[in-house]
Amino acid sequence: MRHLENYLDPSEILRFFEEKFGTGIWRCDAEGRMQWSRGFYDLLGLDPNAVAPSYAEIERRIHPEDRRPQCDPRELAFDRSLLEGEFRIIRPNHALRWLRVQTETFLNSAGEPECVLGAAIDITEQRRSQPLKTDAGRYAALTQVAGGLLWVGSQDGRITALLNAENKPDAHRFFGKGWLDLLPEEERETALRSWATAAETGQPYDVEHRLRQSDGSYRWYHCRAVPVADAGGGIREWLGISTDVHEERRSTQHVATSRLTGAQLRAARGMLNWSVKQLAARTGISAAVIRRLEEQNGFLRLPDETLTNLCATLSSAGIEFIFGAGKPGVRPR
């Protein structure tokens, strides 16, 4: 078998690799004298006809923050770390480049260091892409640990992408404005108004609403989205997450609705500008019962399921009930 060296001169092979892969070779003998290949001159941005190879010349080109402690070039044979690893160099034209240098010490017949051979490669592009790879890794991890459905939305309220829908078989129902169809019909107008306000002001979208499941039942979700700016400072898109909070909501509502008062009910209906008949239609509770409840001064006496339904209907329409040590109250959410 004939070797490649039989057809090409080693200098031609070296020139080929240096030109194609942005590499360079240097050699330093035991006395500190150096030789550089044409590729190494190119890496430093120097003219081989104008600059003599030396450790001092390399040191001058290294970025001040990356320079090693000053030393005698002869120490290179004993401490390769003086010119090994990754560091920045500044070319004569002020261009900043990253180099990775690896070295090998060669011994003479007496077992003493004879010279050090170093290979350098330009890794500037790798360094530039490193933050992007880091961000991509973080993004992938985020989609895995997120407790809800991550999505991307547009200014007009359409969901344009689902980011972690692999293990959520019903997630496709959210696409476009499909999420709106999953809301109870009486809650859709309020949801659209909330989104329009967020889109107009650029403030985070933060709501809780019920969404219809594949079996026809409804579950509570906490939906939060924040705007993502474009280069001009406008809103390019929205990044949001919808998290199932049904069990937590039921637990909270059970405690809260057991303390709901007639005064709170009257005030909530007034804030929404709903008539008794409208509230009756939305809850399935008769108008006569609602009037009787609003006349009660203390806590409402109703079955837990009816109270929860009443409170949920008003909450989803934008009402927040206040319970605490002071007087119970209501306010817009």
N, C-alpha and C positions, 0 to 999 in steps of 0.2 A: 504494500500500500504506500503510495506516495503522499507525503505530507504537504499541507498548504504552503509551507515555507519553501518547498521546491519550486513553486510557481510565483510566489510573491515575496518581495523583500520585506523583512520584519518592519522596516521603517514605513513601508506603504500600508501594512496592516495597522500599525499604530496610528498613522495619519487618518485612516478610514474610521477607526473607532472614535478618535478624538473629534472629528468633524461631525459624525453622525449622532454621537451621544453626549456631546458637550463635556468632554473629559480632558484631563491633562496629567502629565507625569513629571515628577521632580525627583532628584537624587541628591543626597548630602553625604559627603564622605566623613571620615573620622576627624578631619581637620576643620570641618565646617564649610568646606567649599561645595557649592551647589551647581547643578545643571538642571535646566528646565526644557521640557519639550515645547514644540510650537503650540500645542493645545493648551499648555499651562499658561503661556504668555497670553493667549487669547482669553482665557478665563479671567486673568487680572486686567485685561484691556491694555496691555503694554506692547511696545514695539521691540522685537528681539534685536533690532539693529541699534537701538538707542539705550537699552537698559541691560545691565549685567545682572545675572541671577544671583540673589543673595537672600539670606534669611531676613536681614534688615529691611529689604525691599518688600518682602511679603508682609512683614509686621506693619510697615507703613500703610499698607492697603487694607489691613483688617480694621473693622469698625472699632472705635475706641472702647465701646462697652464689651467687646468680645475678645480683647487682647489678653494673652497670657502674661505672666510675669516676665520681665525682661531677663534674657539669659545669653550665655555664650552659645553660638551656633553648634559648637562641638558637643553640647549637652543633648542635642537631638538624638544622638546615637544611643543615649542611655535613658532618656525620658521622652518617648514618642508623643506623650500627651501634649507636649509644647506646640505641636502642629498636627493635631489629630482631632476628629470630631466635626461638629457643624458650627460654622461661624459666618458672619457677614463680611464682605469686602466692599470697598468703595473704589470704583474704577476712576481713572483720571478725568472722565467726562461726568463724574459725580453720580453715575448709575450705581444703585445698590443691588448686590447679588448675594445669594446664599450659596456656600460651598460645603460639601461634605468631603472630608479628607480621611483616608485610611492609609496606614503605613506598615512597613515590615522592615525589621532590622536583619541585616545579613552579616555573618561572622566570617573571619579569616580562618586559615588553617590552625591558628593557635587558639581559636575559640573566642577571639576578641572582636568587638563590633568593628566592622569594616566600613559599612555604609548603611544609610536608611533610604528606602525607596517609598515614595508616597504617590498615591493616586487620588486625584481630586475630580469631583463631578459637580456640575451646576444643578442645584435642587431648588432654585427660586420658584419655579412653577408649582412644585410639590408643596412648598411652604405657603404659597398663596392659596392653594386649595384646601389646606389643612383646616382652617376655621369652618369652611363649608361642610367638610366631612364631619367635624365635631357637631355642628348644628344639626346635620342630618341624623346623626346618632342620637342626639338628645330628642329630636322630633319623633324618631321611631320608638324610643323608650316612653315618651309621653303618651303616644297613642295606645301603648300596652297597659300603662298604669291608670289611665283615665277611667274613672268610675262610671262615666256616661258615654253618650254618643257624641263624638267630635264631628263638627261640620263646618263648612265654609258657606257663607251667604252673600248675596248681592244687596245693593242699596234698596232695591224694590221688594225685598223680603223673600226672594227665592233662595232655596238651598241648592247650591251648585256642586258640592262635593261632600262625600262622607269619608272621614279619614280612618275610622277604625270599625268598619261595619262587618268585618269578616265573621265574627261570632254573634252577630245580631241579625237573624234571618229576616226580620220585619223592617229593617232599617230603610229599605228602598221606598217605603211609604212616605218618607220625609222629603224626598226629592222634589225640586221645584217648589210649588206651593201646596204640595200634598200634605204638609204638616198642618195647614189651615183646615183641611177637610177632616182631620182627626180630632179637632176641637169640637165640643158641643156647639151646635149652631148658634145658640144665643151668646156664646162667648167670642165668636170670631171677630166681630166688629171691634170689641175692646182690644183684642190682640193686635189687630191691624193698626189701631191708633197708637198703641204702645210702640210698635215697631217704627211707624212713621215718625214719632217723636224722637226716638233714638237716632234714626237715620238723618233727621234734620239737624239735631244738636250735636251729634257725635258722641253723646254720652252712652255708657254701657247699657245694653238691653238686659233687664233683669226682672223676670216674671216667674210666677208659678201658675201652671194651668193643667187641666185634665186632658189626656189624650186617649182616644179610643184604641183598644187592643184588638188583636185579630179575632178574639172570641166575642167581641162586642162590648166588653166591660170597659170601664174607664179607670185610669191610674193617674196620680198626680206626678208632675215632672217640674223640676226647677230648671229653668232655661236661662243661661247667661251668655252674652256675646259682647265682644269688644271690637272696635274698628281697627283695621290695618291700613296704615297710610301709604300712599304712593309717593313717588319722588317729588311731586309738586305740593305735597301736604294735604291733598284731598284724600277721601276714603276710597281705597281700592276694593276692599271686601271686608267681610266680617268673619271673625273666628269665634265659634260658639260651642257650647257643650250643654247637652240636655241630660239631666240626671234624674233617675227614678227616686222620688222621695215619698212614695205613697204610704208606706208603713209609718214613717216618721210623721207625715202629715196627719194620718189617722190618729196616732197617739196624741199629738198636740191638740188636734181638734176635739178629741174626746174630753180632754181636760178643760179646754176653752169653752166649748159649747155648753158644758154643764153649768157655766157661770154667765151665760148670755142673758141680758136683761131686755125688757120691753123697750126701755129708752134707747138702747143701742140699736134695736131693730128699727125703730121709728127713724132714728138719725141716719142709719145706713140707707134706708129706702129713700129718704129725702135727698141725700147726697147724689144718689144715682138718678134722681128725678123720675122714679118709677111709681106708678100707681099701685094700689093694693092688688088690683086685678092682674097687673103685669107680674108682680112678685108671685102671685098665686099660680099664674101660668108657667112660670119658670121653675117653680119648686114642686108643683103638684099638690100643694096644700091649699085648702079652700080659702076664699077671700074672707069668709066669716071667722075662720080660725085665726088668720093673720091679724084681723082687727082686734080680736080678743087678746091675742098675745101682746100687741103693741100697747094695750091698755094696762097690762100688768106692770106694777112698780118694781117688783123684785125679780128673782131669777125665773126664767121661763120653765114651766113644768110640761115637758114633752118627752116622748121616747128618744133615746140617744140617736137612733137612726134618723129621725125626723129633724132633730136639732142639727146634726152633722150635715144633712142635706141643705138645710136653710143657711147655715154658716158658709158652706162650700160655695153655694150659688152666689152669695153676696161677695165673698172673697175673690172669686174668679172674675167678678165684674169690676174689681178694683178697690174693694173696701178692706181695710185692716181693722180688726177688733183689738182694743187695748185692754189688757187685764193686768192688774198689779195691786199694790197696796192701797193706791188711791181709788178715785171713782172710776168705774169702767167707762170707756169711751170708744169712739170710732174716728177714723181718719182715712183720707184717700191713700192708696198704696202706690 
